[in-house]
């Protein structure tokens, strides 16, 4: 197996699994061999599994926000997150960094890809941005449209151009991240900005192998260096970057703002 970042052969496995996790169980995938591998050349982490990734796709459209799967409704999870004290709020820290570094002003058009519970687009909407959401989960779409009153579509609007595109905790789920970034570029103007947040690969140093961060729905793990290499190969450059540690959940994140490379 070759690394998708540098194309060198990856090294030995870091973690291996022979039993299904909760996502695989939900999808009825019982015969499981899966592992995380680290590239000896560039340090990138990527997964391997003995079944096609498409076998998990229905988890996003139907299972991901199901109360039977999550143990609570979308509204309950949303309220829990929105009512966190500021010092414990990942969203508050994220927005503080975002608003300090983004150059596009409030009132401009924003597309949020993979909106999930709608927490992040709701913050942007209340801050004065004109927000569109793109989400594939049926329950999330209904909640965002009817409860949050924000525009939500179920596929990428490649017919439109946006001033800002935000993509939080999506890239690590995408089977072909290079094609995905190419699709994003189609929706950007020359001066548009792209905000990407991903789990930080530093988590492999301190989290246990059965932590949900390493679950079957994650395909890749980036650090700032490998995310930068991917971005550059797709015609982007990172303008601002920040590595965050969310103490409440002991999770590490890489936050970046990117622009298209100038020709």
C-alpha positions, 0 to 999 in steps of 0.5 A: 500500500502506497502513501497518498501524500508522498507515494512511498510504501507505508510502514508497519501497522500502528493499530490493528482491529479484527472485531467490528466497531459500532459503525461497522456493527450498525452497517452489518459488517461483521468480518473485519480486518482493519488497521492504521499505517504510518508512512515512514517517509512523510509520517502520514497515517492512513487506514486499510480495511478488508471491505470496500469503504462504500459499505460504510456510506449509508452510515452518513445518510441514515445512521449517523444521527439516529437517536438509536445509534447516538443515544440522544436526538439531534436537538438534545446534542445541539442544545448540549453543545450550545449551552457549554460554558465558553471555557469548555466550548470547542466551537467558541475557540474555533470561531474566535480563531476563525474570525480573527484570521478570515479576511472575508467580511460578515454578510458574504456567502459561506458554504459549510460542507458536512454540517452535521448538527448545524452548530457551526453554520448556526454560529456563522449565521448568527454572526451575520454570514449568508450561510448555505449548508451541504449535508447528506444525513436526512435527520440533519437536513431536516433539523437545519432547515426547519429548526435552525432555518438555514438553507441546506442542500444534499449535494455540492452546489458546483454551479455556485461560487462562495466567498468562504467554504468551511469544511470541519471534520470532513476530509478524514472521511473522504475516500479521495481527498484530492478529487474532493478538494478539486470539487471545492476549488470549482466553487471558489472565486479567486480571493475565496478562502477555505477553512479546514479543520481535521483531527491532528495525527499527534493523537496517535501518540497518546490515545488508546487504539479503541478511542473513537478517533480511530474508528472505521469511518475515519480513513486518513489522519493528517498533521499540519505537514501532511495537510500542507502537502496535500493542499499544495498538490491540489493547488492550495496554500495554507495562509494561517494554521493553528494546532489546538488541544481541546482539554475537555475531551483530550482531543487535538485539532489542526485548523487551517485557512487556505487560498488558491495558489496564484498562477 
